[in-house]
Structures are given as structure tokens and as C-alpha cells.
Amino acid sequence: MRKFCLILLSIGLIMAFSMPAAAADVKFDGSYVAQGTYDHNRRLADPEAGSLSSIWQRARIGTTFKVAEGLTFTTRFDAMEKVWGAPRGSYGTPTVSATGTYTNNDTTDSENIRFENAFVTFAVPIGTFQVGYMNRGAWGTVFGNNSETDNGARARYIFVTGPVTVRAVWDKVEGYKGNATVGTPAEHDSEKFALEGWYK
């Protein structure tokens, strides 16, 4: 099954990138979020005792390039994810605990531009394929989803016939393992497969 998925992924990428790369149409979407709290006189004592405030923001921009009929390239990036007034982030040294938990120790860079998604969508007579780095955490209702943070390598096949939609998904899950004495994490990736279906 793994060899079949890798062959399918390779064929899809070859087909997608061998087509003309001049985009005929470009669509943009995005959002800006600013949220925060202001707590004045939190001790309910002297009004001059001080207050606490924290405002966080994020700008999100998405683009879809229509390269040819049935072929699109989609990207999304987040920018200026920061707490107002916070200093720029720093990049720490990764550590591995005694149980093998990997921590990258990086703080958010307040002047960042971070690409979250970049994937190709191409339609063929037997369905639609999506291959690349995309969101993997949204499904069904909002409860239990982690669509803000779970982005990764994925290949997805979508087949629609009448009221029935079927999706087959292969995810490459990046992970690390190691030990506290060595302190150097080793790559420890895994794979996830899913078969999803709807009837309207």
C-alpha cells in the first residue's frame, strides 16, 4: 500500500509540475484577528495598583493560482502573529526529555511570515487529487478540531458521484525520538491513513 501511495504521489507531482506554470487566474482571501483582555484593578484595592492587558493579533493571507483548467496551486501564510508590545522571539536549542518528548524551545517571532499551506489540486476523470502541505485537523463540527495548528504533508483523493462523496487520505506525520543523555533528537516519522464518506 505504501509503494502504491508513493507511486501515485510521484505521478501526480510529475503531472502537476510538467504543465504550464503561468497562472491564468489568482484569487486572494484572508483575515485579520485581534483579540485580548484588559483587567483594571485586579486586586479590587487601590485603583492605582496597576492593571494587566494583553492583545494578540494575526494576519492570514491565502492565494489560489489557477494554472490550467482543473489544476490549481494553493498557498496560505500567517504574518505578524504577536502580542502587542512583546519583543521579538528567540530560537532556543531543541531538547529531548527522558521519556523521549521533543521540545523545540522556540518562542514566536513577532515579525514572522510563516507559510502553513502549499498544495496542488488537480482533477482527472476518476476524481480529484490534492497533494502537498495542507491542513489536517478539521473534520465535522468545531468540537475536537485543531485546524489552527495541524498542518502537514498529505495526499488526498476525492471522488464524487451523485449524493455520495468519498475521500481517501494519506498523512506523513513528522515526529522525533531520543533520550535525555544524548540530547539529540532523531527523526521518527509515521503514517496515517483514513477513508471518509458522506451521503447527502
Buried (B, 14 or more C-beta within 10 A) or exposed (E): EEEEBEEBBEEBBEBBEEBEEEBEEEEEEEEEEEEEEEEEEEEEEEEEEEEEEEBBBBBBBBBBBBBBEEBBBBBBBBBEBBEEEEEEBEEEEBBBEEEBEBEEEEEBBBEBEEEBBBBBBBEEEEBBBBBBBBBBEEEEEEEEEEEEEBBBBBBBBBEEEEEEBBBBBBBBBEEBEBBEEEEEBEEEEEEEEEEEEEEE
